[in-house]
Amino acid sequence: MMLVMNWRLTLFVFALIPPILVIGLFFGRRLERLSSAVQDRLADSTVVLEEMLSGIRVVKSFVREAFEQQRFSRQIEQAYTTALKRARLRAVFIPLITFFGFGRSSFYYGTAAIRWFKVSSQPGS
């Protein structure tokens, strides 16, 4: 239907597909790595917590509560830092895809086509 209404706009929209794919692949791979890293960091912190809780009698008998607390805090901090990196990357990725993906660029071309080429909403006119 879009091709019937305006072939120029159709070509313009199809021209946007390669940049969207490149951006998606670039950011997608990085987001996938960071997501796996976040899961790994959370798993590490869970292991530390499980070790501490399963050996709580030993921890208490050797007065190591502060050490175990710091150890767990370090693991949680690493998970938080990695999750923050992922959030920052997504904060760039989503608006970029929105901009290139039929956002402002296709809206601009569509309004310009209406002004310059006298495109109407009626097919074939």
N, CA, C and O atoms as a GROMACS GRO file, in nm:
protein
  500
    1MET      N    1   0.083  -0.120   0.000
    1MET     CA    2   0.000   0.000   0.000
    1MET      C    3   0.087   0.126   0.000
    1MET      O    4   0.058   0.224  -0.068
    2MET      N    5   0.195   0.119   0.079
    2MET     CA    6   0.282   0.236   0.087
    2MET      C    7   0.347   0.265  -0.048
    2MET      O    8   0.367   0.381  -0.084
    3LEU      N    9   0.382   0.160  -0.122
    3LEU     CA   10   0.444   0.177  -0.253
    3LEU      C   11   0.347   0.243  -0.349
    3LEU      O   12   0.389   0.324  -0.432
    4VAL      N   13   0.220   0.211  -0.339
    4VAL     CA   14   0.119   0.271  -0.427
    4VAL      C   15   0.101   0.419  -0.393
    4VAL      O   16   0.084   0.502  -0.483
    5MET      N   17   0.106   0.451  -0.264
    5MET     CA   18   0.081   0.590  -0.223
    5MET      C   19   0.199   0.680  -0.257
    5MET      O   20   0.179   0.791  -0.308
    6ASN      N   21   0.322   0.636  -0.231
    6ASN     CA   22   0.439   0.720  -0.260
    6ASN      C   23   0.563   0.631  -0.267
    6ASN      O   24   0.612   0.583  -0.165
    7TRP      N   25   0.612   0.610  -0.386
    7TRP     CA   26   0.728   0.523  -0.405
    7TRP      C   27   0.854   0.585  -0.347
    7TRP      O   28   0.943   0.512  -0.304
    8ARG      N   29   0.864   0.718  -0.346
    8ARG     CA   30   0.982   0.784  -0.290
    8ARG      C   31   0.992   0.759  -0.139
    8ARG      O   32   1.099   0.728  -0.086
    9LEU      N   33   0.880   0.774  -0.072
    9LEU     CA   34   0.878   0.750   0.072
    9LEU      C   35   0.908   0.603   0.103
    9LEU      O   36   0.976   0.572   0.201
   10THR      N   37   0.859   0.513   0.020
   10THR     CA   38   0.888   0.371   0.037
   10THR      C   39   1.038   0.344   0.025
   10THR      O   40   1.095   0.273   0.107
   11LEU      N   41   1.101   0.401  -0.076
   11LEU     CA   42   1.245   0.384  -0.092
   11LEU      C   43   1.322   0.445   0.025
   11LEU      O   44   1.422   0.389   0.070
   12PHE      N   45   1.275   0.559   0.074
   12PHE     CA   46   1.341   0.622   0.187
   12PHE      C   47   1.334   0.534   0.311
   12PHE      O   48   1.432   0.519   0.383
   13VAL      N   49   1.217   0.475   0.335
   13VAL     CA   50   1.201   0.388   0.452
   13VAL      C   51   1.288   0.263   0.437
   13VAL      O   52   1.349   0.218   0.534
   14PHE      N   53   1.292   0.207   0.316
   14PHE     CA   54   1.379   0.090   0.294
   14PHE      C   55   1.526   0.125   0.310
   14PHE      O   56   1.605   0.040   0.350
   15ALA      N   57   1.564   0.247   0.279
   15ALA     CA   58   1.703   0.290   0.295
   15ALA      C   59   1.740   0.302   0.443
   15ALA      O   60   1.858   0.297   0.477
   16LEU      N   61   1.641   0.316   0.531
   16LEU     CA   62   1.669   0.324   0.674
   16LEU      C   63   1.697   0.187   0.737
   16LEU      O   64   1.752   0.180   0.847
   17ILE      N   65   1.661   0.081   0.669
   17ILE     CA   66   1.676  -0.053   0.728
   17ILE      C   67   1.823  -0.090   0.752
   17ILE      O   68   1.853  -0.139   0.861
   18PRO      N   69   1.918  -0.069   0.657
   18PRO     CA   70   2.057  -0.105   0.687
   18PRO      C   71   2.118  -0.033   0.808
   18PRO      O   72   2.183  -0.099   0.890
   19PRO      N   73   2.100   0.100   0.823
   19PRO     CA   74   2.157   0.161   0.944
   19PRO      C   75   2.095   0.107   1.073
   19PRO      O   76   2.164   0.094   1.174
   20ILE      N   77   1.967   0.076   1.069
   20ILE     CA   78   1.901   0.020   1.187
   20ILE      C   79   1.961  -0.116   1.220
   20ILE      O   80   1.986  -0.147   1.336
   21LEU      N   81   1.984  -0.198   1.118
   21LEU     CA   82   2.044  -0.329   1.141
   21LEU      C   83   2.185  -0.318   1.197
   21LEU      O   84   2.221  -0.392   1.288
   22VAL      N   85   2.265  -0.226   1.142
   22VAL     CA   86   2.403  -0.209   1.190
   22VAL      C   87   2.403  -0.164   1.336
   22VAL      O   88   2.478  -0.218   1.418
   23ILE      N   89   2.322  -0.066   1.367
   23ILE     CA   90   2.313  -0.016   1.505
   23ILE      C   91   2.262  -0.125   1.598
   23ILE      O   92   2.314  -0.144   1.708
   24GLY      N   93   2.161  -0.198   1.553
   24GLY     CA   94   2.106  -0.306   1.634
   24GLY      C   95   2.207  -0.416   1.664
   24GLY      O   96   2.216  -0.464   1.776
   25LEU      N   97   2.284  -0.454   1.562
   25LEU     CA   98   2.386  -0.557   1.583
   25LEU      C   99   2.497  -0.508   1.674
   25LEU      O  100   2.542  -0.580   1.762
   26PHE      N  101   2.541  -0.385   1.652
   26PHE     CA  102   2.649  -0.328   1.733
   26PHE      C  103   2.611  -0.324   1.880
   26PHE      O  104   2.683  -0.375   1.966
   27PHE      N  105   2.497  -0.262   1.909
   27PHE     CA  106   2.455  -0.249   2.048
   27PHE      C  107   2.403  -0.381   2.104
   27PHE      O  108   2.421  -0.409   2.222
   28GLY      N  109   2.340  -0.462   2.020
   28GLY     CA  110   2.284  -0.589   2.066
   28GLY      C  111   2.390  -0.682   2.121
   28GLY      O  112   2.370  -0.745   2.225
   29ARG      N  113   2.502  -0.691   2.052
   29ARG     CA  114   2.610  -0.777   2.099
   29ARG      C  115   2.665  -0.727   2.233
   29ARG      O  116   2.690  -0.806   2.325
   30ARG      N  117   2.684  -0.598   2.242
   30ARG     CA  118   2.735  -0.543   2.368
   30ARG      C  119   2.636  -0.561   2.483
   30ARG      O  120   2.673  -0.594   2.595
   31LEU      N  121   2.508  -0.538   2.453
   31LEU     CA  122   2.406  -0.556   2.556
   31LEU      C  123   2.398  -0.702   2.600
   31LEU      O  124   2.377  -0.731   2.718
   32GLU      N  125   2.414  -0.794   2.506
   32GLU     CA  126   2.410  -0.935   2.541
   32GLU      C  127   2.526  -0.971   2.634
   32GLU      O  128   2.508  -1.043   2.732
   33ARG      N  129   2.646  -0.921   2.602
   33ARG     CA  130   2.761  -0.948   2.688
   33ARG      C  131   2.743  -0.889   2.827
   33ARG      O  132   2.772  -0.954   2.928
   34LEU      N  133   2.693  -0.765   2.832
   34LEU     CA  134   2.673  -0.701   2.962
   34LEU      C  135   2.563  -0.771   3.042
   34LEU      O  136   2.573  -0.782   3.164
   35SER      N  137   2.459  -0.816   2.976
   35SER     CA  138   2.352  -0.888   3.046
   35SER      C  139   2.404  -1.018   3.106
   35SER      O  140   2.371  -1.053   3.219
   36SER      N  141   2.487  -1.088   3.031
   36SER     CA  142   2.548  -1.211   3.084
   36SER      C  143   2.640  -1.179   3.201
   36SER      O  144   2.644  -1.252   3.299
   37ALA      N  145   2.714  -1.069   3.190
   37ALA     CA  146   2.804  -1.030   3.298
   37ALA      C  147   2.726  -0.995   3.424
   37ALA      O  148   2.769  -1.028   3.535
   38VAL      N  149   2.612  -0.928   3.410
   38VAL     CA  150   2.530  -0.895   3.526
   38VAL      C  151   2.482  -1.023   3.594
   38VAL      O  152   2.488  -1.036   3.716
   39GLN      N  153   2.436  -1.118   3.514
   39GLN     CA  154   2.391  -1.245   3.570
   39GLN      C  155   2.504  -1.318   3.642
   39GLN      O  156   2.485  -1.376   3.748
   40ASP      N  157   2.624  -1.314   3.582
   40ASP     CA  158   2.739  -1.379   3.645
   40ASP      C  159   2.774  -1.312   3.778
   40ASP      O  160   2.804  -1.381   3.876
   41ARG      N  161   2.770  -1.179   3.781
   41ARG     CA  162   2.803  -1.108   3.905
   41ARG      C  163   2.700  -1.138   4.014
   41ARG      O  164   2.735  -1.156   4.130
   42LEU      N  165   2.573  -1.144   3.975
   42LEU     CA  166   2.470  -1.178   4.073
   42LEU      C  167   2.486  -1.321   4.122
   42LEU      O  168   2.465  -1.350   4.240
   43ALA      N  169   2.524  -1.410   4.033
   43ALA     CA  170   2.549  -1.549   4.074
   43ALA      C  171   2.667  -1.555   4.171
   43ALA      O  172   2.662  -1.630   4.269
   44ASP      N  173   2.772  -1.478   4.144
   44ASP     CA  174   2.888  -1.475   4.234
   44ASP      C  175   2.847  -1.425   4.373
   44ASP      O  176   2.891  -1.479   4.475
   45SER      N  177   2.765  -1.322   4.376
   45SER     CA  178   2.723  -1.270   4.506
   45SER      C  179   2.634  -1.370   4.580
   45SER      O  180   2.639  -1.379   4.702
   46THR      N  181   2.554  -1.444   4.506
   46THR     CA  182   2.471  -1.547   4.568
   46THR      C  183   2.558  -1.659   4.626
   46THR      O  184   2.528  -1.711   4.733
   47VAL      N  185   2.665  -1.694   4.555
   47VAL     CA  186   2.756  -1.797   4.606
   47VAL      C  187   2.821  -1.751   4.736
   47VAL      O  188   2.831  -1.828   4.832
   48VAL      N  189   2.864  -1.625   4.739
   48VAL     CA  190   2.927  -1.572   4.861
   48VAL      C  191   2.827  -1.577   4.976
   48VAL      O  192   2.862  -1.617   5.088
   49LEU      N  193   2.705  -1.535   4.950
   49LEU     CA  194   2.603  -1.535   5.055
   49LEU      C  195   2.572  -1.676   5.102
   49LEU      O  196   2.560  -1.702   5.221
   50GLU      N  197   2.561  -1.768   5.008
   50GLU     CA  198   2.531  -1.907   5.044
   50GLU      C  199   2.644  -1.968   5.126
   50GLU      O  200   2.619  -2.040   5.223
   51GLU      N  201   2.768  -1.939   5.088
   51GLU     CA  202   2.882  -1.990   5.164
   51GLU      C  203   2.880  -1.936   5.307
   51GLU      O  204   2.904  -2.009   5.403
   52MET      N  205   2.852  -1.808   5.319
   52MET     CA  206   2.851  -1.747   5.451
   52MET      C  207   2.738  -1.804   5.537
   52MET      O  208   2.760  -1.835   5.654
   53LEU      N  209   2.620  -1.818   5.479
   53LEU     CA  210   2.507  -1.867   5.558
   53LEU      C  211   2.522  -2.014   5.595
   53LEU      O  212   2.482  -2.056   5.704
   54SER      N  213   2.580  -2.093   5.503
   54SER     CA  214   2.597  -2.235   5.536
   54SER      C  215   2.704  -2.256   5.643
   54SER      O  216   2.699  -2.354   5.717
   55GLY      N  217   2.798  -2.164   5.652
   55GLY     CA  218   2.903  -2.175   5.753
   55GLY      C  219   2.891  -2.070   5.860
   55GLY      O  220   2.992  -2.023   5.912
   56ILE      N  221   2.768  -2.031   5.894
   56ILE     CA  222   2.747  -1.921   5.988
   56ILE      C  223   2.806  -1.950   6.126
   56ILE      O  224   2.853  -1.858   6.193
   57ARG      N  225   2.805  -2.076   6.168
   57ARG     CA  226   2.862  -2.108   6.299
   57ARG      C  227   3.012  -2.084   6.300
   57ARG      O  228   3.067  -2.032   6.398
   58VAL      N  229   3.079  -2.121   6.191
   58VAL     CA  230   3.224  -2.099   6.182
   58VAL      C  231   3.253  -1.950   6.176
   58VAL      O  232   3.346  -1.901   6.240
   59VAL      N  233   3.174  -1.878   6.097
   59VAL     CA  234   3.193  -1.732   6.084
   59VAL      C  235   3.179  -1.666   6.220
   59VAL      O  236   3.262  -1.582   6.257
   60LYS      N  237   3.076  -1.703   6.293
   60LYS     CA  238   3.054  -1.642   6.425
   60LYS      C  239   3.161  -1.684   6.525
   60LYS      O  240   3.204  -1.602   6.607
   61SER      N  241   3.203  -1.808   6.521
   61SER     CA  242   3.301  -1.854   6.620
   61SER      C  243   3.437  -1.787   6.599
   61SER      O  244   3.511  -1.769   6.695
   62PHE      N  245   3.470  -1.751   6.474
   62PHE     CA  246   3.597  -1.682   6.449
   62PHE      C  247   3.579  -1.531   6.434
   62PHE      O  248   3.671  -1.461   6.391
   63VAL      N  249   3.462  -1.481   6.468
   63VAL     CA  250   3.429  -1.338   6.464
   63VAL      C  251   3.466  -1.278   6.328
   63VAL      O  252   3.544  -1.183   6.319
   64ARG      N  253   3.410  -1.337   6.223
   64ARG     CA  254   3.440  -1.294   6.086
   64ARG      C  255   3.318  -1.229   6.019
   64ARG      O  256   3.312  -1.221   5.896
   65GLU      N  257   3.223  -1.184   6.098
   65GLU     CA  258   3.103  -1.124   6.041
   65GLU      C  259   3.135  -1.002   5.955
   65GLU      O  260   3.080  -0.988   5.846
   66ALA      N  261   3.223  -0.916   6.003
   66ALA     CA  262   3.258  -0.793   5.929
   66ALA      C  263   3.326  -0.827   5.796
   66ALA      O  264   3.299  -0.766   5.694
   67PHE      N  265   3.416  -0.927   5.800
   67PHE     CA  266   3.484  -0.968   5.678
   67PHE      C  267   3.385  -1.021   5.575
   67PHE      O  268   3.392  -0.985   5.458
   68GLU      N  269   3.293  -1.106   5.619
   68GLU     CA  270   3.194  -1.164   5.527
   68GLU      C  271   3.099  -1.057   5.474
   68GLU      O  272   3.056  -1.064   5.359
   69GLN      N  273   3.068  -0.960   5.557
   69GLN     CA  274   2.982  -0.851   5.512
   69GLN      C  275   3.052  -0.770   5.403
   69GLN      O  276   2.990  -0.735   5.303
   70GLN      N  277   3.179  -0.741   5.422
   70GLN     CA  278   3.254  -0.666   5.321
   70GLN      C  279   3.268  -0.747   5.193
   70GLN      O  280   3.258  -0.693   5.083
   71ARG      N  281   3.291  -0.876   5.208
   71ARG     CA  282   3.305  -0.963   5.091
   71ARG      C  283   3.175  -0.963   5.009
   71ARG      O  284   3.179  -0.953   4.886
   72PHE      N  285   3.063  -0.975   5.075
   72PHE     CA  286   2.934  -0.972   5.006
   72PHE      C  287   2.907  -0.835   4.946
   72PHE      O  288   2.856  -0.825   4.834
   73SER      N  289   2.941  -0.730   5.018
   73SER     CA  290   2.921  -0.594   4.967
   73SER      C  291   3.002  -0.570   4.839
   73SER      O  292   2.953  -0.505   4.746
   74ARG      N  293   3.124  -0.621   4.835
   74ARG     CA  294   3.206  -0.607   4.714
   74ARG      C  295   3.140  -0.676   4.594
   74ARG      O  296   3.137  -0.621   4.484
   75GLN      N  297   3.087  -0.794   4.618
   75GLN     CA  298   3.023  -0.868   4.509
   75GLN      C  299   2.897  -0.795   4.459
   75GLN      O  300   2.873  -0.787   4.339
   76ILE      N  301   2.820  -0.744   4.551
   76ILE     CA  302   2.698  -0.670   4.514
   76ILE      C  303   2.736  -0.541   4.440
   76ILE      O  304   2.669  -0.503   4.344
   77GLU      N  305   2.840  -0.476   4.485
   77GLU     CA  306   2.886  -0.352   4.419
   77GLU      C  307   2.930  -0.381   4.275
   77GLU      O  308   2.902  -0.302   4.185
   78GLN      N  309   2.998  -0.492   4.254
   78GLN     CA  310   3.038  -0.528   4.118
   78GLN      C  311   2.916  -0.555   4.030
   78GLN      O  312   2.913  -0.514   3.914
   79ALA      N  313   2.817  -0.622   4.083
   79ALA     CA  314   2.694  -0.649   4.008
   79ALA      C  315   2.623  -0.518   3.975
   79ALA      O  316   2.573  -0.500   3.864
   80TYR      N  317   2.619  -0.428   4.071
   80TYR     CA  318   2.555  -0.298   4.050
   80TYR      C  319   2.627  -0.218   3.942
   80TYR      O  320   2.563  -0.158   3.855
   81THR      N  321   2.760  -0.216   3.948
   81THR     CA  322   2.839  -0.141   3.850
   81THR      C  323   2.816  -0.195   3.709
   81THR      O  324   2.801  -0.118   3.614
   82THR      N  325   2.814  -0.326   3.695
   82THR     CA  326   2.790  -0.387   3.565
   82THR      C  327   2.649  -0.358   3.516
   82THR      O  328   2.630  -0.329   3.398
   83ALA      N  329   2.552  -0.365   3.604
   83ALA     CA  330   2.413  -0.334   3.566
   83ALA      C  331   2.399  -0.188   3.525
   83ALA      O  332   2.322  -0.156   3.434
   84LEU      N  333   2.474  -0.101   3.590
   84LEU     CA  334   2.470   0.041   3.554
   84LEU      C  335   2.529   0.064   3.415
   84LEU      O  336   2.477   0.146   3.339
   85LYS      N  337   2.635  -0.007   3.381
   85LYS     CA  338   2.692   0.002   3.246
   85LYS      C  339   2.589  -0.042   3.142
   85LYS      O  340   2.574   0.022   3.038
   86ARG      N  341   2.519  -0.150   3.173
   86ARG     CA  342   2.417  -0.199   3.080
   86ARG      C  343   2.304  -0.097   3.065
   86ARG      O  344   2.254  -0.076   2.954
   87ALA      N  345   2.264  -0.035   3.173
   87ALA     CA  346   2.158   0.066   3.168
   87ALA      C  347   2.200   0.187   3.086
   87ALA      O  348   2.120   0.243   3.010
   88ARG      N  349   2.326   0.228   3.100
   88ARG     CA  350   2.376   0.341   3.021
   88ARG      C  351   2.377   0.308   2.872
   88ARG      O  352   2.340   0.392   2.790
   89LEU      N  353   2.418   0.187   2.839
   89LEU     CA  354   2.421   0.146   2.698
   89LEU      C  355   2.280   0.142   2.641
   89LEU      O  356   2.258   0.185   2.528
   90ARG      N  357   2.186   0.090   2.717
   90ARG     CA  358   2.047   0.089   2.671
   90ARG      C  359   1.991   0.230   2.659
   90ARG      O  360   1.907   0.256   2.572
   91ALA      N  361   2.036   0.320   2.744
   91ALA     CA  362   1.988   0.459   2.738
   91ALA      C  363   2.033   0.528   2.610
   91ALA      O  364   1.969   0.623   2.565
   92VAL      N  365   2.140   0.481   2.550
   92VAL     CA  366   2.186   0.535   2.421
   92VAL      C  367   2.120   0.459   2.307
   92VAL      O  368   2.079   0.519   2.208
   93PHE      N  369   2.109   0.329   2.321
   93PHE     CA  370   2.060   0.242   2.214
   93PHE      C  371   1.915   0.270   2.177
   93PHE      O  372   1.883   0.286   2.059
   94ILE      N  373   1.828   0.274   2.274
   94ILE     CA  374   1.685   0.287   2.246
   94ILE      C  375   1.650   0.419   2.176
   94ILE      O  376   1.577   0.416   2.077
   95PRO      N  377   1.698   0.535   2.222
   95PRO     CA  378   1.668   0.658   2.148
   95PRO      C  379   1.730   0.660   2.007
   95PRO      O  380   1.671   0.716   1.914
   96LEU      N  381   1.847   0.600   1.993
   96LEU     CA  382   1.912   0.597   1.862
   96LEU      C  383   1.829   0.515   1.763
   96LEU      O  384   1.809   0.558   1.650
   97ILE      N  385   1.783   0.400   1.805
   97ILE     CA  386   1.699   0.318   1.718
   97ILE      C  387   1.567   0.389   1.690
   97ILE      O  388   1.516   0.384   1.578
   98THR      N  389   1.513   0.455   1.789
   98THR     CA  390   1.389   0.528   1.769
   98THR      C  391   1.407   0.639   1.668
   98THR      O  392   1.320   0.662   1.584
   99PHE      N  393   1.519   0.709   1.675
   99PHE     CA  394   1.546   0.818   1.582
   99PHE      C  395   1.559   0.765   1.440
   99PHE      O  396   1.496   0.816   1.347
  100PHE      N  397   1.643   0.664   1.423
  100PHE     CA  398   1.663   0.610   1.289
  100PHE      C  399   1.545   0.527   1.242
  100PHE      O  400   1.514   0.523   1.123
  101GLY      N  401   1.480   0.461   1.334
  101GLY     CA  402   1.373   0.370   1.299
  101GLY      C  403   1.242   0.440   1.278
  101GLY      O  404   1.155   0.437   1.365
  102PHE      N  405   1.227   0.500   1.168
  102PHE     CA  406   1.098   0.556   1.126
  102PHE      C  407   1.048   0.664   1.219
  102PHE      O  408   0.928   0.688   1.228
  103GLY      N  409   1.136   0.728   1.286
  103GLY     CA  410   1.100   0.837   1.376
  103GLY      C  411   1.104   0.970   1.303
  103GLY      O  412   1.029   0.993   1.209
  104ARG      N  413   1.192   1.053   1.348
  104ARG     CA  414   1.201   1.188   1.296
  104ARG      C  415   1.236   1.191   1.147
  104ARG      O  416   1.181   1.271   1.072
  105SER      N  417   1.327   1.103   1.105
  105SER     CA  418   1.373   1.108   0.967
  105SER      C  419   1.262   1.077   0.868
  105SER      O  420   1.246   1.148   0.769
  106SER      N  421   1.184   0.971   0.892
  106SER     CA  422   1.076   0.940   0.799
  106SER      C  423   0.962   1.040   0.812
  106SER      O  424   0.895   1.071   0.713
  107PHE      N  425   0.938   1.091   0.932
  107PHE     CA  426   0.836   1.193   0.950
  107PHE      C  427   0.874   1.320   0.873
  107PHE      O  428   0.790   1.381   0.807
  108TYR      N  429   1.002   1.358   0.881
  108TYR     CA  430   1.048   1.476   0.808
  108TYR      C  431   1.031   1.455   0.658
  108TYR      O  432   0.982   1.544   0.588
  109TYR      N  433   1.073   1.338   0.608
  109TYR     CA  434   1.063   1.314   0.465
  109TYR      C  435   0.916   1.311   0.421
  109TYR      O  436   0.882   1.364   0.315
  110GLY      N  437   0.832   1.252   0.500
  110GLY     CA  438   0.690   1.246   0.466
  110GLY      C  439   0.626   1.383   0.459
  110GLY      O  440   0.551   1.412   0.366
  111THR      N  441   0.656   1.469   0.555
  111THR     CA  442   0.598   1.603   0.551
  111THR      C  443   0.658   1.685   0.437
  111THR      O  444   0.589   1.765   0.374
  112ALA      N  445   0.787   1.664   0.410
  112ALA     CA  446   0.848   1.735   0.297
  112ALA      C  447   0.788   1.688   0.166
  112ALA      O  448   0.767   1.768   0.075
  113ALA      N  449   0.761   1.560   0.155
  113ALA     CA  450   0.701   1.507   0.033
  113ALA      C  451   0.562   1.565   0.012
  113ALA      O  452   0.523   1.594  -0.102
  114ILE      N  453   0.488   1.582   0.118
  114ILE     CA  454   0.355   1.641   0.107
  114ILE      C  455   0.366   1.785   0.057
  114ILE      O  456   0.289   1.828  -0.029
  115ARG      N  457   0.462   1.858   0.111
  115ARG     CA  458   0.479   1.997   0.068
  115ARG      C  459   0.533   2.008  -0.074
  115ARG      O  460   0.479   2.082  -0.156
  116TRP      N  461   0.639   1.934  -0.103
  116TRP     CA  462   0.708   1.954  -0.230
  116TRP      C  463   0.644   1.880  -0.347
  116TRP      O  464   0.636   1.933  -0.457
  117PHE      N  465   0.598   1.759  -0.322
  117PHE     CA  466   0.547   1.677  -0.433
  117PHE      C  467   0.396   1.675  -0.438
  117PHE      O  468   0.338   1.609  -0.525
  118LYS      N  469   0.332   1.743  -0.349
  118LYS     CA  470   0.187   1.748  -0.344
  118LYS      C  471   0.126   1.608  -0.333
  118LYS      O  472   0.034   1.572  -0.407
  119VAL      N  473   0.181   1.530  -0.239
  119VAL     CA  474   0.132   1.396  -0.216
  119VAL      C  475   0.001   1.404  -0.140
  119VAL      O  476  -0.013   1.484  -0.048
  120SER      N  477  -0.095   1.322  -0.179
  120SER     CA  478  -0.222   1.321  -0.108
  120SER      C  479  -0.240   1.186  -0.040
  120SER      O  480  -0.160   1.094  -0.059
  121SER      N  481  -0.343   1.175   0.038
  121SER     CA  482  -0.370   1.050   0.107
  121SER      C  483  -0.446   0.952   0.018
  121SER      O  484  -0.473   0.840   0.060
  122GLN      N  485  -0.480   0.992  -0.100
  122GLN     CA  486  -0.552   0.905  -0.193
  122GLN      C  487  -0.452   0.826  -0.277
  122GLN      O  488  -0.364   0.885  -0.338
  123PRO      N  489  -0.465   0.693  -0.281
  123PRO     CA  490  -0.372   0.613  -0.362
  123PRO      C  491  -0.379   0.648  -0.509
  123PRO      O  492  -0.487   0.665  -0.565
  124GLY      N  493  -0.263   0.659  -0.569
  124GLY     CA  494  -0.255   0.682  -0.713
  124GLY      C  495  -0.276   0.825  -0.756
  124GLY      O  496  -0.274   0.854  -0.876
  125SER      N  497  -0.297   0.916  -0.663
  125SER     CA  498  -0.318   1.055  -0.707
  125SER      C  499  -0.195   1.140  -0.686
  125SER      O  500  -0.196   1.259  -0.718
   0.00000   0.00000   0.00000
